[in-house]
Structure formats: C-alpha cells, structure tokens
C-alpha cells in the first residue's frame, strides 16, 4: 500500500506517468530526482490560511519566491 500511495503522489503531483523519457537510465535518474523533490516539499513548513499548504502550492511558491526555495534546500535533513 505504501508503494501505491507514493506512486500516486508522484503521478499526480509530478506527472511521472506522462513522462516521455524513453531511456531507462534517464527515466530512473528523473524518478530519483522527483522523489527527492517530493520529500523536500513534503517536509517544508508553509501554511496557508492556518493549515498546511499542499505540495502543488509549495511548488508554485518555490518558483515565485527564491528565499523560500533557498530555505527548503538549505534546511534539508542530511542522513
């Protein structure tokens, strides 16, 4: 079930199933980058109207607000 939920999020938010990359290595690399970005966005703190913002709204804010994007990248937890 966990894999299905993770794949659903990748498909809905990152549109992974509609990717037109045909090279297997490139597709795998893009999948890793998408998962990494999704994890960064899901752990980022950003509230809209007193509730946690959605992943797509965090993505839009990253595009429009360089400080928010830097904050997400610089505060990521390294393992």
PDB file of N, CA, C and O in Angstrom:
ATOM      1  N   UNK A   1       0.822  -1.200   0.000  1.00  0.00           N
ATOM      2  CA  UNK A   1       0.000   0.000   0.000  1.00  0.00           C
ATOM      3  C   UNK A   1       0.867   1.265   0.000  1.00  0.00           C
ATOM      4  O   UNK A   1       0.532   2.252  -0.655  1.00  0.00           O
ATOM      5  N   UNK A   2       1.975   1.228   0.735  1.00  0.00           N
ATOM      6  CA  UNK A   2       2.842   2.401   0.807  1.00  0.00           C
ATOM      7  C   UNK A   2       3.400   2.752  -0.574  1.00  0.00           C
ATOM      8  O   UNK A   2       3.463   3.926  -0.939  1.00  0.00           O
ATOM      9  N   UNK A   3       3.803   1.738  -1.339  1.00  0.00           N
ATOM     10  CA  UNK A   3       4.332   1.992  -2.680  1.00  0.00           C
ATOM     11  C   UNK A   3       3.267   2.619  -3.566  1.00  0.00           C
ATOM     12  O   UNK A   3       3.553   3.543  -4.327  1.00  0.00           O
ATOM     13  N   UNK A   4       2.041   2.120  -3.472  1.00  0.00           N
ATOM     14  CA  UNK A   4       0.953   2.654  -4.285  1.00  0.00           C
ATOM     15  C   UNK A   4       0.697   4.115  -3.949  1.00  0.00           C
ATOM     16  O   UNK A   4       0.511   4.931  -4.852  1.00  0.00           O
ATOM     17  N   UNK A   5       0.685   4.457  -2.670  1.00  0.00           N
ATOM     18  CA  UNK A   5       0.452   5.839  -2.255  1.00  0.00           C
ATOM     19  C   UNK A   5       1.581   6.737  -2.752  1.00  0.00           C
ATOM     20  O   UNK A   5       1.334   7.844  -3.230  1.00  0.00           O
ATOM     21  N   UNK A   6       2.828   6.256  -2.637  1.00  0.00           N
ATOM     22  CA  UNK A   6       3.964   7.038  -3.110  1.00  0.00           C
ATOM     23  C   UNK A   6       3.929   7.232  -4.611  1.00  0.00           C
ATOM     24  O   UNK A   6       4.222   8.320  -5.106  1.00  0.00           O
ATOM     25  N   UNK A   7       3.575   6.191  -5.336  1.00  0.00           N
ATOM     26  CA  UNK A   7       3.483   6.310  -6.791  1.00  0.00           C
ATOM     27  C   UNK A   7       2.342   7.247  -7.177  1.00  0.00           C
ATOM     28  O   UNK A   7       2.477   8.025  -8.122  1.00  0.00           O
ATOM     29  N   UNK A   8       1.236   7.183  -6.469  1.00  0.00           N
ATOM     30  CA  UNK A   8       0.102   8.064  -6.766  1.00  0.00           C
ATOM     31  C   UNK A   8       0.515   9.516  -6.598  1.00  0.00           C
ATOM     32  O   UNK A   8       0.198  10.357  -7.439  1.00  0.00           O
ATOM     33  N   UNK A   9       1.226   9.814  -5.511  1.00  0.00           N
ATOM     34  CA  UNK A   9       1.677  11.192  -5.287  1.00  0.00           C
ATOM     35  C   UNK A   9       2.633  11.632  -6.386  1.00  0.00           C
ATOM     36  O   UNK A   9       2.542  12.760  -6.871  1.00  0.00           O
ATOM     37  N   UNK A  10       3.539  10.764  -6.778  1.00  0.00           N
ATOM     38  CA  UNK A  10       4.467  11.118  -7.851  1.00  0.00           C
ATOM     39  C   UNK A  10       3.729  11.358  -9.160  1.00  0.00           C
ATOM     40  O   UNK A  10       4.080  12.266  -9.914  1.00  0.00           O
ATOM     41  N   UNK A  11       2.719  10.558  -9.431  1.00  0.00           N
ATOM     42  CA  UNK A  11       1.985  10.708 -10.684  1.00  0.00           C
ATOM     43  C   UNK A  11       1.127  11.965 -10.672  1.00  0.00           C
ATOM     44  O   UNK A  11       1.114  12.712 -11.651  1.00  0.00           O
ATOM     45  N   UNK A  12       0.415  12.208  -9.590  1.00  0.00           N
ATOM     46  CA  UNK A  12      -0.491  13.353  -9.536  1.00  0.00           C
ATOM     47  C   UNK A  12       0.281  14.667  -9.436  1.00  0.00           C
ATOM     48  O   UNK A  12      -0.023  15.617 -10.158  1.00  0.00           O
ATOM     49  N   UNK A  13       1.263  14.728  -8.560  1.00  0.00           N
ATOM     50  CA  UNK A  13       1.976  15.982  -8.327  1.00  0.00           C
ATOM     51  C   UNK A  13       3.050  16.233  -9.382  1.00  0.00           C
ATOM     52  O   UNK A  13       3.162  17.343  -9.904  1.00  0.00           O
ATOM     53  N   UNK A  14       3.832  15.216  -9.694  1.00  0.00           N
ATOM     54  CA  UNK A  14       4.959  15.385 -10.611  1.00  0.00           C
ATOM     55  C   UNK A  14       4.674  14.884 -12.032  1.00  0.00           C
ATOM     56  O   UNK A  14       5.525  15.013 -12.912  1.00  0.00           O
ATOM     57  N   UNK A  15       3.495  14.320 -12.260  1.00  0.00           N
ATOM     58  CA  UNK A  15       3.081  13.813 -13.576  1.00  0.00           C
ATOM     59  C   UNK A  15       4.094  12.796 -14.126  1.00  0.00           C
ATOM     60  O   UNK A  15       4.504  12.870 -15.285  1.00  0.00           O
ATOM     61  N   UNK A  16       4.481  11.855 -13.270  1.00  0.00           N
ATOM     62  CA  UNK A  16       5.514  10.888 -13.636  1.00  0.00           C
ATOM     63  C   UNK A  16       5.063   9.940 -14.746  1.00  0.00           C
ATOM     64  O   UNK A  16       5.865   9.598 -15.615  1.00  0.00           O
ATOM     65  N   UNK A  17       3.817   9.514 -14.739  1.00  0.00           N
ATOM     66  CA  UNK A  17       3.352   8.563 -15.754  1.00  0.00           C
ATOM     67  C   UNK A  17       3.309   9.168 -17.157  1.00  0.00           C
ATOM     68  O   UNK A  17       3.392   8.438 -18.144  1.00  0.00           O
ATOM     69  N   UNK A  18       3.181  10.484 -17.256  1.00  0.00           N
ATOM     70  CA  UNK A  18       3.117  11.107 -18.578  1.00  0.00           C
ATOM     71  C   UNK A  18       4.495  11.534 -19.088  1.00  0.00           C
ATOM     72  O   UNK A  18       4.603  12.207 -20.113  1.00  0.00           O
ATOM     73  N   UNK A  19       5.535  11.144 -18.373  1.00  0.00           N
ATOM     74  CA  UNK A  19       6.894  11.464 -18.801  1.00  0.00           C
ATOM     75  C   UNK A  19       7.201  10.760 -20.122  1.00  0.00           C
ATOM     76  O   UNK A  19       6.840   9.599 -20.312  1.00  0.00           O
ATOM     77  N   UNK A  20       7.860  11.461 -21.019  1.00  0.00           N
ATOM     78  CA  UNK A  20       8.165  10.904 -22.331  1.00  0.00           C
ATOM     79  C   UNK A  20       9.632  10.508 -22.465  1.00  0.00           C
ATOM     80  O   UNK A  20      10.165  10.446 -23.573  1.00  0.00           O
ATOM     81  N   UNK A  21      10.276  10.245 -21.345  1.00  0.00           N
ATOM     82  CA  UNK A  21      11.669   9.803 -21.369  1.00  0.00           C
ATOM     83  C   UNK A  21      11.686   8.312 -21.668  1.00  0.00           C
ATOM     84  O   UNK A  21      11.047   7.529 -20.965  1.00  0.00           O
ATOM     85  N   UNK A  22      12.405   7.918 -22.694  1.00  0.00           N
ATOM     86  CA  UNK A  22      12.411   6.518 -23.112  1.00  0.00           C
ATOM     87  C   UNK A  22      13.670   5.771 -22.685  1.00  0.00           C
ATOM     88  O   UNK A  22      13.653   4.545 -22.581  1.00  0.00           O
ATOM     89  N   UNK A  23      14.743   6.482 -22.440  1.00  0.00           N
ATOM     90  CA  UNK A  23      15.981   5.853 -21.998  1.00  0.00           C
ATOM     91  C   UNK A  23      15.822   5.408 -20.543  1.00  0.00           C
ATOM     92  O   UNK A  23      15.449   6.213 -19.690  1.00  0.00           O
ATOM     93  N   UNK A  24      16.096   4.154 -20.257  1.00  0.00           N
ATOM     94  CA  UNK A  24      15.856   3.592 -18.918  1.00  0.00           C
ATOM     95  C   UNK A  24      16.685   4.283 -17.841  1.00  0.00           C
ATOM     96  O   UNK A  24      16.184   4.550 -16.749  1.00  0.00           O
ATOM     97  N   UNK A  25      17.938   4.572 -18.140  1.00  0.00           N
ATOM     98  CA  UNK A  25      18.800   5.210 -17.143  1.00  0.00           C
ATOM     99  C   UNK A  25      18.317   6.628 -16.855  1.00  0.00           C
ATOM    100  O   UNK A  25      18.274   7.044 -15.697  1.00  0.00           O
ATOM    101  N   UNK A  26      17.957   7.365 -17.890  1.00  0.00           N
ATOM    102  CA  UNK A  26      17.445   8.723 -17.702  1.00  0.00           C
ATOM    103  C   UNK A  26      16.140   8.711 -16.928  1.00  0.00           C
ATOM    104  O   UNK A  26      15.931   9.552 -16.053  1.00  0.00           O
ATOM    105  N   UNK A  27      15.265   7.772 -17.235  1.00  0.00           N
ATOM    106  CA  UNK A  27      13.989   7.673 -16.528  1.00  0.00           C
ATOM    107  C   UNK A  27      14.213   7.370 -15.052  1.00  0.00           C
ATOM    108  O   UNK A  27      13.534   7.930 -14.191  1.00  0.00           O
ATOM    109  N   UNK A  28      15.151   6.498 -14.761  1.00  0.00           N
ATOM    110  CA  UNK A  28      15.450   6.163 -13.366  1.00  0.00           C
ATOM    111  C   UNK A  28      16.029   7.376 -12.637  1.00  0.00           C
ATOM    112  O   UNK A  28      15.655   7.649 -11.497  1.00  0.00           O
ATOM    113  N   UNK A  29      16.935   8.103 -13.285  1.00  0.00           N
ATOM    114  CA  UNK A  29      17.516   9.304 -12.680  1.00  0.00           C
ATOM    115  C   UNK A  29      16.453  10.360 -12.406  1.00  0.00           C
ATOM    116  O   UNK A  29      16.444  10.971 -11.337  1.00  0.00           O
ATOM    117  N   UNK A  30      15.556  10.580 -13.369  1.00  0.00           N
ATOM    118  CA  UNK A  30      14.480  11.549 -13.162  1.00  0.00           C
ATOM    119  C   UNK A  30      13.550  11.114 -12.038  1.00  0.00           C
ATOM    120  O   UNK A  30      13.062  11.953 -11.281  1.00  0.00           O
ATOM    121  N   UNK A  31      13.304   9.836 -11.922  1.00  0.00           N
ATOM    122  CA  UNK A  31      12.464   9.323 -10.846  1.00  0.00           C
ATOM    123  C   UNK A  31      13.091   9.601  -9.486  1.00  0.00           C
ATOM    124  O   UNK A  31      12.393   9.969  -8.541  1.00  0.00           O
ATOM    125  N   UNK A  32      14.395   9.426  -9.387  1.00  0.00           N
ATOM    126  CA  UNK A  32      15.098   9.713  -8.128  1.00  0.00           C
ATOM    127  C   UNK A  32      15.005  11.197  -7.797  1.00  0.00           C
ATOM    128  O   UNK A  32      14.765  11.562  -6.646  1.00  0.00           O
ATOM    129  N   UNK A  33      15.192  12.049  -8.791  1.00  0.00           N
ATOM    130  CA  UNK A  33      15.109  13.496  -8.567  1.00  0.00           C
ATOM    131  C   UNK A  33      13.697  13.891  -8.154  1.00  0.00           C
ATOM    132  O   UNK A  33      13.525  14.721  -7.262  1.00  0.00           O
ATOM    133  N   UNK A  34      12.680  13.305  -8.792  1.00  0.00           N
ATOM    134  CA  UNK A  34      11.293  13.615  -8.428  1.00  0.00           C
ATOM    135  C   UNK A  34      10.993  13.205  -6.991  1.00  0.00           C
ATOM    136  O   UNK A  34      10.364  13.959  -6.248  1.00  0.00           O
ATOM    137  N   UNK A  35      11.439  12.017  -6.596  1.00  0.00           N
ATOM    138  CA  UNK A  35      11.218  11.558  -5.219  1.00  0.00           C
ATOM    139  C   UNK A  35      11.921  12.465  -4.218  1.00  0.00           C
ATOM    140  O   UNK A  35      11.365  12.791  -3.169  1.00  0.00           O
ATOM    141  N   UNK A  36      13.134  12.868  -4.542  1.00  0.00           N
ATOM    142  CA  UNK A  36      13.890  13.768  -3.683  1.00  0.00           C
ATOM    143  C   UNK A  36      13.154  15.101  -3.527  1.00  0.00           C
ATOM    144  O   UNK A  36      12.999  15.601  -2.413  1.00  0.00           O
ATOM    145  N   UNK A  37      12.706  15.670  -4.641  1.00  0.00           N
ATOM    146  CA  UNK A  37      11.978  16.942  -4.599  1.00  0.00           C
ATOM    147  C   UNK A  37      10.673  16.804  -3.827  1.00  0.00           C
ATOM    148  O   UNK A  37      10.314  17.692  -3.054  1.00  0.00           O
ATOM    149  N   UNK A  38       9.963  15.701  -4.030  1.00  0.00           N
ATOM    150  CA  UNK A  38       8.707  15.483  -3.314  1.00  0.00           C
ATOM    151  C   UNK A  38       8.946  15.382  -1.816  1.00  0.00           C
ATOM    152  O   UNK A  38       8.168  15.920  -1.028  1.00  0.00           O
ATOM    153  N   UNK A  39      10.009  14.703  -1.414  1.00  0.00           N
ATOM    154  CA  UNK A  39      10.333  14.608   0.006  1.00  0.00           C
ATOM    155  C   UNK A  39      10.699  15.967   0.587  1.00  0.00           C
ATOM    156  O   UNK A  39      10.288  16.294   1.701  1.00  0.00           O
ATOM    157  N   UNK A  40      11.466  16.759  -0.152  1.00  0.00           N
ATOM    158  CA  UNK A  40      11.805  18.101   0.322  1.00  0.00           C
ATOM    159  C   UNK A  40      10.552  18.951   0.505  1.00  0.00           C
ATOM    160  O   UNK A  40      10.399  19.633   1.519  1.00  0.00           O
ATOM    161  N   UNK A  41       9.663  18.907  -0.473  1.00  0.00           N
ATOM    162  CA  UNK A  41       8.452  19.720  -0.397  1.00  0.00           C
ATOM    163  C   UNK A  41       7.507  19.242   0.693  1.00  0.00           C
ATOM    164  O   UNK A  41       6.842  20.058   1.332  1.00  0.00           O
ATOM    165  N   UNK A  42       7.437  17.948   0.913  1.00  0.00           N
ATOM    166  CA  UNK A  42       6.503  17.450   1.929  1.00  0.00           C
ATOM    167  C   UNK A  42       6.983  17.762   3.340  1.00  0.00           C
ATOM    168  O   UNK A  42       6.167  17.841   4.259  1.00  0.00           O
ATOM    169  N   UNK A  43       8.289  17.942   3.535  1.00  0.00           N
ATOM    170  CA  UNK A  43       8.784  18.283   4.870  1.00  0.00           C
ATOM    171  C   UNK A  43       8.890  19.786   5.084  1.00  0.00           C
ATOM    172  O   UNK A  43       9.115  20.229   6.210  1.00  0.00           O
ATOM    173  N   UNK A  44       8.732  20.575   4.033  1.00  0.00           N
ATOM    174  CA  UNK A  44       8.838  22.029   4.159  1.00  0.00           C
ATOM    175  C   UNK A  44       7.651  22.585   4.940  1.00  0.00           C
ATOM    176  O   UNK A  44       6.511  22.152   4.770  1.00  0.00           O
ATOM    177  N   UNK A  45       7.948  23.544   5.790  1.00  0.00           N
ATOM    178  CA  UNK A  45       6.889  24.177   6.572  1.00  0.00           C
ATOM    179  C   UNK A  45       6.387  25.416   5.838  1.00  0.00           C
ATOM    180  O   UNK A  45       7.137  26.362   5.595  1.00  0.00           O
ATOM    181  N   UNK A  46       5.128  25.389   5.498  1.00  0.00           N
ATOM    182  CA  UNK A  46       4.491  26.511   4.812  1.00  0.00           C
ATOM    183  C   UNK A  46       3.001  26.379   5.047  1.00  0.00           C
ATOM    184  O   UNK A  46       2.392  25.378   4.671  1.00  0.00           O
ATOM    185  N   UNK A  47       2.416  27.384   5.667  1.00  0.00           N
ATOM    186  CA  UNK A  47       0.992  27.324   5.987  1.00  0.00           C
ATOM    187  C   UNK A  47       0.245  28.376   5.189  1.00  0.00           C
ATOM    188  O   UNK A  47       0.723  29.490   4.974  1.00  0.00           O
ATOM    189  N   UNK A  48      -0.936  27.985   4.760  1.00  0.00           N
ATOM    190  CA  UNK A  48      -1.843  28.910   4.084  1.00  0.00           C
ATOM    191  C   UNK A  48      -3.156  28.878   4.828  1.00  0.00           C
ATOM    192  O   UNK A  48      -3.768  27.823   4.994  1.00  0.00           O
ATOM    193  N   UNK A  49      -3.578  30.034   5.270  1.00  0.00           N
ATOM    194  CA  UNK A  49      -4.847  30.164   5.991  1.00  0.00           C
ATOM    195  C   UNK A  49      -4.929  29.180   7.158  1.00  0.00           C
ATOM    196  O   UNK A  49      -5.922  28.470   7.315  1.00  0.00           O
ATOM    197  N   UNK A  50      -3.876  29.146   7.972  1.00  0.00           N
ATOM    198  CA  UNK A  50      -3.801  28.372   9.215  1.00  0.00           C
ATOM    199  C   UNK A  50      -3.801  26.866   9.023  1.00  0.00           C
ATOM    200  O   UNK A  50      -4.012  26.132   9.988  1.00  0.00           O
ATOM    201  N   UNK A  51      -3.575  26.386   7.820  1.00  0.00           N
ATOM    202  CA  UNK A  51      -3.446  24.945   7.610  1.00  0.00           C
ATOM    203  C   UNK A  51      -2.261  24.689   6.687  1.00  0.00           C
ATOM    204  O   UNK A  51      -1.820  25.571   5.950  1.00  0.00           O
ATOM    205  N   UNK A  52      -1.757  23.458   6.749  1.00  0.00           N
ATOM    206  CA  UNK A  52      -0.589  23.099   5.945  1.00  0.00           C
ATOM    207  C   UNK A  52      -0.916  23.220   4.456  1.00  0.00           C
ATOM    208  O   UNK A  52      -1.966  22.769   3.997  1.00  0.00           O
ATOM    209  N   UNK A  53      -0.009  23.828   3.726  1.00  0.00           N
ATOM    210  CA  UNK A  53      -0.209  24.029   2.289  1.00  0.00           C
ATOM    211  C   UNK A  53       0.004  22.721   1.533  1.00  0.00           C
ATOM    212  O   UNK A  53       0.716  21.829   1.995  1.00  0.00           O
ATOM    213  N   UNK A  54      -0.614  22.625   0.385  1.00  0.00           N
ATOM    214  CA  UNK A  54      -0.471  21.424  -0.446  1.00  0.00           C
ATOM    215  C   UNK A  54       0.891  21.427  -1.144  1.00  0.00           C
ATOM    216  O   UNK A  54       1.556  22.459  -1.231  1.00  0.00           O
ATOM    217  N   UNK A  55       1.283  20.274  -1.629  1.00  0.00           N
ATOM    218  CA  UNK A  55       2.552  20.153  -2.356  1.00  0.00           C
ATOM    219  C   UNK A  55       2.553  21.041  -3.611  1.00  0.00           C
ATOM    220  O   UNK A  55       3.544  21.728  -3.854  1.00  0.00           O
ATOM    221  N   UNK A  56       1.471  21.052  -4.420  1.00  0.00           N
ATOM    222  CA  UNK A  56       1.483  21.940  -5.593  1.00  0.00           C
ATOM    223  C   UNK A  56       1.618  23.424  -5.227  1.00  0.00           C
ATOM    224  O   UNK A  56       2.268  24.177  -5.952  1.00  0.00           O
ATOM    225  N   UNK A  57       1.013  23.850  -4.116  1.00  0.00           N
ATOM    226  CA  UNK A  57       1.164  25.259  -3.735  1.00  0.00           C
ATOM    227  C   UNK A  57       2.586  25.546  -3.260  1.00  0.00           C
ATOM    228  O   UNK A  57       3.094  26.649  -3.462  1.00  0.00           O
ATOM    229  N   UNK A  58       3.230  24.566  -2.631  1.00  0.00           N
ATOM    230  CA  UNK A  58       4.637  24.737  -2.254  1.00  0.00           C
ATOM    231  C   UNK A  58       5.516  24.792  -3.497  1.00  0.00           C
ATOM    232  O   UNK A  58       6.491  25.543  -3.536  1.00  0.00           O
ATOM    233  N   UNK A  59       5.177  24.000  -4.516  1.00  0.00           N
ATOM    234  CA  UNK A  59       5.932  24.038  -5.770  1.00  0.00           C
ATOM    235  C   UNK A  59       5.810  25.413  -6.424  1.00  0.00           C
ATOM    236  O   UNK A  59       6.800  25.971  -6.896  1.00  0.00           O
ATOM    237  N   UNK A  60       4.595  25.956  -6.450  1.00  0.00           N
ATOM    238  CA  UNK A  60       4.393  27.287  -7.035  1.00  0.00           C
ATOM    239  C   UNK A  60       5.164  28.347  -6.258  1.00  0.00           C
ATOM    240  O   UNK A  60       5.742  29.261  -6.846  1.00  0.00           O
ATOM    241  N   UNK A  61       5.170  28.219  -4.929  1.00  0.00           N
ATOM    242  CA  UNK A  61       5.895  29.198  -4.126  1.00  0.00           C
ATOM    243  C   UNK A  61       7.395  29.100  -4.386  1.00  0.00           C
ATOM    244  O   UNK A  61       8.082  30.122  -4.404  1.00  0.00           O
ATOM    245  N   UNK A  62       7.912  27.898  -4.585  1.00  0.00           N
ATOM    246  CA  UNK A  62       9.337  27.736  -4.915  1.00  0.00           C
ATOM    247  C   UNK A  62       9.686  28.436  -6.222  1.00  0.00           C
ATOM    248  O   UNK A  62      10.773  28.996  -6.360  1.00  0.00           O
ATOM    249  N   UNK A  63       8.773  28.405  -7.167  1.00  0.00           N
ATOM    250  CA  UNK A  63       9.011  29.066  -8.451  1.00  0.00           C
ATOM    251  C   UNK A  63       9.038  30.578  -8.281  1.00  0.00           C
ATOM    252  O   UNK A  63       9.873  31.257  -8.880  1.00  0.00           O
ATOM    253  N   UNK A  64       8.131  31.106  -7.469  1.00  0.00           N
ATOM    254  CA  UNK A  64       7.965  32.550  -7.349  1.00  0.00           C
ATOM    255  C   UNK A  64       8.794  33.198  -6.251  1.00  0.00           C
ATOM    256  O   UNK A  64       9.028  34.406  -6.300  1.00  0.00           O
ATOM    257  N   UNK A  65       9.243  32.438  -5.270  1.00  0.00           N
ATOM    258  CA  UNK A  65       9.921  33.010  -4.110  1.00  0.00           C
ATOM    259  C   UNK A  65      11.285  32.339  -3.929  1.00  0.00           C
ATOM    260  O   UNK A  65      11.375  31.216  -3.432  1.00  0.00           O
ATOM    261  N   UNK A  66      12.333  33.035  -4.335  1.00  0.00           N
ATOM    262  CA  UNK A  66      13.675  32.463  -4.249  1.00  0.00           C
ATOM    263  C   UNK A  66      14.098  32.208  -2.808  1.00  0.00           C
ATOM    264  O   UNK A  66      14.807  31.239  -2.536  1.00  0.00           O
ATOM    265  N   UNK A  67      13.674  33.057  -1.887  1.00  0.00           N
ATOM    266  CA  UNK A  67      14.031  32.859  -0.477  1.00  0.00           C
ATOM    267  C   UNK A  67      13.410  31.580   0.072  1.00  0.00           C
ATOM    268  O   UNK A  67      14.059  30.849   0.821  1.00  0.00           O
ATOM    269  N   UNK A  68      12.170  31.307  -0.291  1.00  0.00           N
ATOM    270  CA  UNK A  68      11.514  30.076   0.154  1.00  0.00           C
ATOM    271  C   UNK A  68      12.230  28.859  -0.426  1.00  0.00           C
ATOM    272  O   UNK A  68      12.446  27.872   0.277  1.00  0.00           O
ATOM    273  N   UNK A  69      12.595  28.925  -1.697  1.00  0.00           N
ATOM    274  CA  UNK A  69      13.317  27.814  -2.334  1.00  0.00           C
ATOM    275  C   UNK A  69      14.661  27.578  -1.647  1.00  0.00           C
ATOM    276  O   UNK A  69      15.032  26.436  -1.378  1.00  0.00           O
ATOM    277  N   UNK A  70      15.390  28.661  -1.362  1.00  0.00           N
ATOM    278  CA  UNK A  70      16.673  28.519  -0.668  1.00  0.00           C
ATOM    279  C   UNK A  70      16.482  27.929   0.721  1.00  0.00           C
ATOM    280  O   UNK A  70      17.278  27.103   1.167  1.00  0.00           O
ATOM    281  N   UNK A  71      15.427  28.356   1.401  1.00  0.00           N
ATOM    282  CA  UNK A  71      15.150  27.843   2.745  1.00  0.00           C
ATOM    283  C   UNK A  71      14.903  26.334   2.707  1.00  0.00           C
ATOM    284  O   UNK A  71      15.403  25.599   3.559  1.00  0.00           O
ATOM    285  N   UNK A  72      14.143  25.879   1.732  1.00  0.00           N
ATOM    286  CA  UNK A  72      13.860  24.444   1.617  1.00  0.00           C
ATOM    287  C   UNK A  72      15.144  23.667   1.340  1.00  0.00           C
ATOM    288  O   UNK A  72      15.389  22.629   1.954  1.00  0.00           O
ATOM    289  N   UNK A  73      15.948  24.159   0.435  1.00  0.00           N
ATOM    290  CA  UNK A  73      17.173  23.447   0.064  1.00  0.00           C
ATOM    291  C   UNK A  73      18.191  23.467   1.200  1.00  0.00           C
ATOM    292  O   UNK A  73      18.843  22.458   1.469  1.00  0.00           O
ATOM    293  N   UNK A  74      18.329  24.605   1.863  1.00  0.00           N
ATOM    294  CA  UNK A  74      19.348  24.726   2.907  1.00  0.00           C
ATOM    295  C   UNK A  74      18.958  24.059   4.215  1.00  0.00           C
ATOM    296  O   UNK A  74      19.831  23.737   5.021  1.00  0.00           O
ATOM    297  N   UNK A  75      17.671  23.843   4.444  1.00  0.00           N
ATOM    298  CA  UNK A  75      17.253  23.226   5.707  1.00  0.00           C
ATOM    299  C   UNK A  75      16.926  21.751   5.553  1.00  0.00           C
ATOM    300  O   UNK A  75      16.333  21.152   6.451  1.00  0.00           O
ATOM    301  N   UNK A  76      17.307  21.155   4.423  1.00  0.00           N
ATOM    302  CA  UNK A  76      17.020  19.733   4.255  1.00  0.00           C
ATOM    303  C   UNK A  76      17.856  18.922   5.238  1.00  0.00           C
ATOM    304  O   UNK A  76      18.983  19.279   5.580  1.00  0.00           O
ATOM    305  N   UNK A  77      17.269  17.834   5.672  1.00  0.00           N
ATOM    306  CA  UNK A  77      17.941  16.966   6.633  1.00  0.00           C
ATOM    307  C   UNK A  77      18.841  15.995   5.891  1.00  0.00           C
ATOM    308  O   UNK A  77      18.393  15.235   5.032  1.00  0.00           O
ATOM    309  N   UNK A  78      20.095  16.034   6.232  1.00  0.00           N
ATOM    310  CA  UNK A  78      21.042  15.108   5.618  1.00  0.00           C
ATOM    311  C   UNK A  78      21.120  13.849   6.459  1.00  0.00           C
ATOM    312  O   UNK A  78      21.141  13.907   7.688  1.00  0.00           O
ATOM    313  N   UNK A  79      21.160  12.720   5.789  1.00  0.00           N
ATOM    314  CA  UNK A  79      21.200  11.440   6.513  1.00  0.00           C
ATOM    315  C   UNK A  79      22.641  11.048   6.750  1.00  0.00           C
ATOM    316  O   UNK A  79      22.907  10.003   7.344  1.00  0.00           O
TER     317      UNK A  79
END
